[in-house]
Amino acid sequence: MADDEILGPIDYLAVDFPGGRVTGEGFGLLLDLVERGIIRVLDLQFVAKSADGTVRRVPLGEVEHGGDIDITMWRTAYSGLLDQSDLDEVASVAEPDSLAGILVYENTWAVPLMSALDRSEAHLLGSGRIGGEDLLQALDETEPT
Protein backbone atom coordinates (compact mmCIF):
# COMPACT_ATOMS: atom_id res chain seq x y z
CA MET A 1 0.00 0.00 0.00
CA ALA A 2 1.31 3.48 -0.84
CA ASP A 3 2.17 5.69 2.12
CA ASP A 4 -0.41 8.27 1.03
CA GLU A 5 -3.14 5.59 1.28
CA ILE A 6 -2.41 4.77 4.92
CA LEU A 7 -4.58 6.33 7.60
CA GLY A 8 -4.00 6.74 11.28
CA PRO A 9 -6.54 5.47 13.81
CA ILE A 10 -9.89 7.26 13.64
CA ASP A 11 -11.48 8.42 16.89
CA TYR A 12 -14.46 10.49 17.92
CA LEU A 13 -15.53 12.64 20.83
CA ALA A 14 -19.08 13.63 21.70
CA VAL A 15 -19.37 16.53 24.12
CA ASP A 16 -22.44 18.03 25.79
CA PHE A 17 -22.48 21.77 26.55
CA PRO A 18 -25.27 22.33 29.13
CA GLY A 19 -27.23 25.48 28.46
CA GLY A 20 -25.46 25.69 25.10
CA ARG A 21 -22.51 27.44 26.76
CA VAL A 22 -19.39 26.94 24.62
CA THR A 23 -16.33 28.85 25.82
CA GLY A 24 -14.33 28.44 22.61
CA GLU A 25 -11.14 27.43 24.45
CA GLY A 26 -11.29 23.92 23.01
CA PHE A 27 -11.45 25.21 19.43
CA GLY A 28 -8.06 26.90 19.86
CA LEU A 29 -6.57 23.70 21.18
CA LEU A 30 -8.16 21.72 18.35
CA LEU A 31 -6.67 24.10 15.79
CA ASP A 32 -3.25 23.76 17.43
CA LEU A 33 -3.43 19.94 17.12
CA VAL A 34 -4.37 20.26 13.45
CA GLU A 35 -1.64 22.81 12.69
CA ARG A 36 1.00 20.59 14.32
CA GLY A 37 -0.10 17.61 12.23
CA ILE A 38 -1.18 15.55 15.22
CA ILE A 39 -4.77 15.11 14.07
CA ARG A 40 -6.94 15.77 11.04
CA VAL A 41 -10.57 16.79 11.56
CA LEU A 42 -12.84 14.52 9.53
CA ASP A 43 -16.19 15.72 10.90
CA LEU A 44 -17.31 18.44 13.29
CA GLN A 45 -21.06 18.68 13.78
CA PHE A 46 -23.39 20.09 16.40
CA VAL A 47 -26.93 19.34 17.50
CA ALA A 48 -29.10 21.39 19.84
CA LYS A 49 -31.55 19.77 22.20
CA SER A 50 -34.30 22.07 23.43
CA ALA A 51 -35.90 21.94 26.87
CA ASP A 52 -38.81 19.95 25.40
CA GLY A 53 -36.41 17.42 23.82
CA THR A 54 -36.66 18.65 20.24
CA VAL A 55 -33.39 18.12 18.37
CA ARG A 56 -32.00 20.09 15.45
CA ARG A 57 -28.69 20.17 13.62
CA VAL A 58 -26.78 23.43 14.16
CA PRO A 59 -24.56 24.73 11.35
CA LEU A 60 -21.03 25.65 12.47
CA GLY A 61 -21.66 29.30 11.64
CA GLU A 62 -24.45 29.38 14.24
CA VAL A 63 -22.44 27.89 17.12
CA GLU A 64 -21.91 30.75 19.55
CA HIS A 65 -18.65 30.52 21.45
CA GLY A 66 -16.44 32.86 23.39
CA GLY A 67 -13.29 32.12 21.41
CA ASP A 68 -11.66 33.99 18.57
CA ILE A 69 -11.39 30.95 16.27
CA ASP A 70 -13.51 30.93 13.11
CA ILE A 71 -14.87 27.41 13.44
CA THR A 72 -16.47 27.58 10.01
CA MET A 73 -13.01 26.58 8.71
CA TRP A 74 -14.15 23.02 9.47
CA ARG A 75 -17.38 23.44 7.50
CA THR A 76 -15.96 21.31 4.68
CA ALA A 77 -14.78 18.56 7.06
CA TYR A 78 -17.18 15.86 6.06
CA SER A 79 -16.13 12.21 5.94
CA GLY A 80 -19.54 10.60 5.67
CA LEU A 81 -18.86 8.65 8.86
CA LEU A 82 -21.53 10.50 10.85
CA ASP A 83 -25.13 10.03 9.85
CA GLN A 84 -28.45 11.07 11.34
CA SER A 85 -28.56 8.02 13.62
CA ASP A 86 -25.24 9.11 15.20
CA LEU A 87 -26.55 12.62 15.79
CA ASP A 88 -29.77 11.19 17.24
CA GLU A 89 -27.81 8.91 19.56
CA VAL A 90 -25.69 11.77 20.89
CA ALA A 91 -28.77 13.95 21.29
CA SER A 92 -30.54 11.18 23.21
CA VAL A 93 -27.96 11.36 26.00
CA ALA A 94 -27.45 15.14 25.90
CA GLU A 95 -29.02 17.28 28.59
CA PRO A 96 -32.21 19.17 27.69
CA ASP A 97 -31.49 22.78 26.68
CA SER A 98 -27.94 21.97 25.56
CA LEU A 99 -25.68 21.87 22.57
CA ALA A 100 -23.73 18.72 21.72
CA GLY A 101 -20.68 18.58 19.49
CA ILE A 102 -19.40 15.53 17.69
CA LEU A 103 -15.80 15.48 16.47
CA VAL A 104 -14.40 12.69 14.29
CA TYR A 105 -10.65 12.86 13.76
CA GLU A 106 -7.73 10.92 12.36
CA ASN A 107 -4.67 10.46 14.56
CA THR A 108 -2.20 11.53 11.88
CA TRP A 109 0.70 11.23 14.32
CA ALA A 110 0.37 7.44 13.87
CA VAL A 111 0.65 7.41 10.06
CA PRO A 112 4.47 6.99 9.98
CA LEU A 113 4.17 4.06 12.40
CA MET A 114 1.37 2.49 10.37
CA SER A 115 3.45 2.97 7.20
CA ALA A 116 6.46 1.27 8.80
CA LEU A 117 4.28 -1.64 9.90
CA ASP A 118 2.87 -1.92 6.39
CA ARG A 119 6.35 -1.93 4.82
CA SER A 120 7.44 -4.70 7.19
CA GLU A 121 4.33 -6.70 6.23
CA ALA A 122 3.15 -6.68 9.85
CA HIS A 123 -0.56 -7.11 10.51
CA LEU A 124 -2.44 -5.00 13.00
CA LEU A 125 -4.41 -7.42 15.15
CA GLY A 126 -6.55 -4.89 16.92
CA SER A 127 -6.81 -1.47 18.41
CA GLY A 128 -9.00 0.16 20.99
CA ARG A 129 -9.34 2.78 23.63
CA ILE A 130 -9.14 2.56 27.40
CA GLY A 131 -11.18 5.23 29.12
CA GLY A 132 -9.48 7.54 31.58
CA GLU A 133 -11.79 6.44 34.40
CA ASP A 134 -10.85 2.79 33.80
CA LEU A 135 -7.14 3.66 33.90
CA LEU A 136 -7.49 5.64 37.11
CA GLN A 137 -9.42 2.79 38.73
CA ALA A 138 -6.80 0.25 37.66
CA LEU A 139 -4.00 2.46 39.00
CA ASP A 140 -5.84 2.90 42.31
CA GLU A 141 -6.22 -0.86 42.61
CA THR A 142 -2.50 -1.45 42.08
CA GLU A 143 -1.30 1.07 44.67
CA PRO A 144 0.32 -0.53 47.72
CA THR A 145 -1.69 -0.20 50.90
One Martini backbone bead per residue (centre of mass of N, CA, C, O) as a GRO file, in nm:
protein
  145
    1MET     BB    1   0.098   0.035   0.021
    2ALA     BB    2   0.071   0.354   0.003
    3ASP     BB    3   0.142   0.608   0.214
    4ASP     BB    4  -0.115   0.789   0.111
    5GLU     BB    5  -0.322   0.534   0.207
    6ILE     BB    6  -0.257   0.580   0.502
    7LEU     BB    7  -0.410   0.558   0.817
    8GLY     BB    8  -0.503   0.658   1.103
    9PRO     BB    9  -0.663   0.651   1.367
   10ILE     BB   10  -1.011   0.665   1.446
   11ASP     BB   11  -1.191   0.915   1.623
   12TYR     BB   12  -1.418   1.023   1.892
   13LEU     BB   13  -1.624   1.300   2.011
   14ALA     BB   14  -1.870   1.369   2.269
   15VAL     BB   15  -2.023   1.685   2.361
   16ASP     BB   16  -2.171   1.854   2.634
   17PHE     BB   17  -2.347   2.181   2.651
   18PRO     BB   18  -2.483   2.325   2.890
   19GLY     BB   19  -2.690   2.577   2.776
   20GLY     BB   20  -2.487   2.624   2.524
   21ARG     BB   21  -2.199   2.659   2.658
   22VAL     BB   22  -1.925   2.796   2.472
   23THR     BB   23  -1.597   2.908   2.509
   24GLY     BB   24  -1.358   2.814   2.277
   25GLU     BB   25  -1.095   2.684   2.384
   26GLY     BB   26  -1.100   2.410   2.224
   27PHE     BB   27  -1.058   2.526   1.936
   28GLY     BB   28  -0.765   2.615   1.976
   29LEU     BB   29  -0.657   2.331   2.040
   30LEU     BB   30  -0.750   2.197   1.782
   31LEU     BB   31  -0.589   2.374   1.587
   32ASP     BB   32  -0.311   2.301   1.699
   33LEU     BB   33  -0.324   1.997   1.627
   34VAL     BB   34  -0.352   2.044   1.325
   35GLU     BB   35  -0.098   2.227   1.272
   36ARG     BB   36   0.097   1.985   1.396
   37GLY     BB   37  -0.014   1.698   1.275
   38ILE     BB   38  -0.182   1.512   1.483
   39ILE     BB   39  -0.453   1.592   1.339
   40ARG     BB   40  -0.767   1.524   1.158
   41VAL     BB   41  -1.054   1.664   1.053
   42LEU     BB   42  -1.357   1.498   0.950
   43ASP     BB   43  -1.566   1.594   1.180
   44LEU     BB   44  -1.806   1.873   1.263
   45GLN     BB   45  -2.085   1.859   1.484
   46PHE     BB   46  -2.417   1.991   1.571
   47VAL     BB   47  -2.658   1.974   1.843
   48ALA     BB   48  -2.979   2.064   1.954
   49LYS     BB   49  -3.148   2.063   2.279
   50SER     BB   50  -3.432   2.116   2.401
   51ALA     BB   51  -3.638   2.126   2.672
   52ASP     BB   52  -3.851   1.928   2.499
   53GLY     BB   53  -3.635   1.747   2.302
   54THR     BB   54  -3.571   1.891   2.062
   55VAL     BB   55  -3.394   1.834   1.750
   56ARG     BB   56  -3.106   2.009   1.596
   57ARG     BB   57  -2.914   2.114   1.359
   58VAL     BB   58  -2.595   2.299   1.374
   59PRO     BB   59  -2.434   2.521   1.227
   60LEU     BB   60  -2.124   2.646   1.266
   61GLY     BB   61  -2.212   2.955   1.228
   62GLU     BB   62  -2.419   2.917   1.499
   63VAL     BB   63  -2.191   2.876   1.700
   64GLU     BB   64  -2.160   2.992   2.011
   65HIS     BB   65  -1.851   3.155   2.117
   66GLY     BB   66  -1.568   3.289   2.309
   67GLY     BB   67  -1.386   3.272   2.075
   68ASP     BB   68  -1.140   3.349   1.794
   69ILE     BB   69  -1.243   3.113   1.623
   70ASP     BB   70  -1.314   3.002   1.297
   71ILE     BB   71  -1.515   2.721   1.269
   72THR     BB   72  -1.584   2.725   0.955
   73MET     BB   73  -1.322   2.577   0.858
   74TRP     BB   74  -1.491   2.288   0.914
   75ARG     BB   75  -1.727   2.272   0.705
   76THR     BB   76  -1.568   2.059   0.499
   77ALA     BB   77  -1.576   1.843   0.721
   78TYR     BB   78  -1.651   1.539   0.545
   79SER     BB   79  -1.675   1.176   0.563
   80GLY     BB   80  -1.959   1.005   0.628
   81LEU     BB   81  -1.963   0.875   0.922
   82LEU     BB   82  -2.191   1.062   0.988
   83ASP     BB   83  -2.524   1.030   1.091
   84GLN     BB   84  -2.835   1.065   1.207
   85SER     BB   85  -2.804   0.838   1.422
   86ASP     BB   86  -2.566   0.970   1.569
   87LEU     BB   87  -2.705   1.234   1.644
   88ASP     BB   88  -2.938   1.100   1.800
   89GLU     BB   89  -2.766   0.956   2.012
   90VAL     BB   90  -2.638   1.205   2.135
   91ALA     BB   91  -2.905   1.355   2.198
   92SER     BB   92  -3.022   1.134   2.397
   93VAL     BB   93  -2.778   1.215   2.622
   94ALA     BB   94  -2.841   1.492   2.630
   95GLU     BB   95  -2.922   1.769   2.762
   96PRO     BB   96  -3.145   1.976   2.816
   97ASP     BB   97  -3.063   2.267   2.688
   98SER     BB   98  -2.836   2.191   2.458
   99LEU     BB   99  -2.507   2.132   2.324
  100ALA     BB  100  -2.370   1.913   2.074
  101GLY     BB  101  -2.055   1.765   1.996
  102ILE     BB  102  -1.896   1.618   1.698
  103LEU     BB  103  -1.579   1.447   1.671
  104VAL     BB  104  -1.384   1.351   1.390
  105TYR     BB  105  -1.056   1.182   1.392
  106GLU     BB  106  -0.725   1.171   1.288
  107ASN     BB  107  -0.421   1.007   1.380
  108THR     BB  108  -0.147   1.130   1.221
  109TRP     BB  109   0.091   1.044   1.407
  110ALA     BB  110   0.056   0.723   1.309
  111VAL     BB  111   0.137   0.694   1.009
  112PRO     BB  112   0.440   0.616   1.018
  113LEU     BB  113   0.389   0.354   1.174
  114MET     BB  114   0.191   0.223   0.974
  115SER     BB  115   0.393   0.225   0.738
  116ALA     BB  116   0.609   0.048   0.869
  117LEU     BB  117   0.428  -0.197   0.909
  118ASP     BB  118   0.359  -0.234   0.611
  119ARG     BB  119   0.654  -0.273   0.505
  120SER     BB  120   0.689  -0.533   0.714
  121GLU     BB  121   0.414  -0.703   0.699
  122ALA     BB  122   0.239  -0.630   0.917
  123HIS     BB  123  -0.037  -0.703   1.153
  124LEU     BB  124  -0.312  -0.572   1.269
  125LEU     BB  125  -0.506  -0.703   1.547
  126GLY     BB  126  -0.569  -0.426   1.700
  127SER     BB  127  -0.782  -0.182   1.865
  128GLY     BB  128  -0.825   0.090   2.113
  129ARG     BB  129  -0.986   0.206   2.421
  130ILE     BB  130  -0.905   0.360   2.729
  131GLY     BB  131  -1.046   0.489   2.981
  132GLY     BB  132  -0.968   0.706   3.225
  133GLU     BB  133  -1.131   0.573   3.455
  134ASP     BB  134  -1.008   0.290   3.421
  135LEU     BB  135  -0.718   0.369   3.477
  136LEU     BB  136  -0.754   0.491   3.758
  137GLN     BB  137  -0.867   0.235   3.886
  138ALA     BB  138  -0.625   0.052   3.828
  139LEU     BB  139  -0.417   0.226   3.982
  140ASP     BB  140  -0.559   0.212   4.258
  141GLU     BB  141  -0.544  -0.111   4.276
  142THR     BB  142  -0.205  -0.105   4.264
  143GLU     BB  143  -0.170   0.027   4.521
  144PRO     BB  144  -0.018   0.035   4.802
  145THR     BB  145  -0.120  -0.018   5.155
   0.00000   0.00000   0.00000
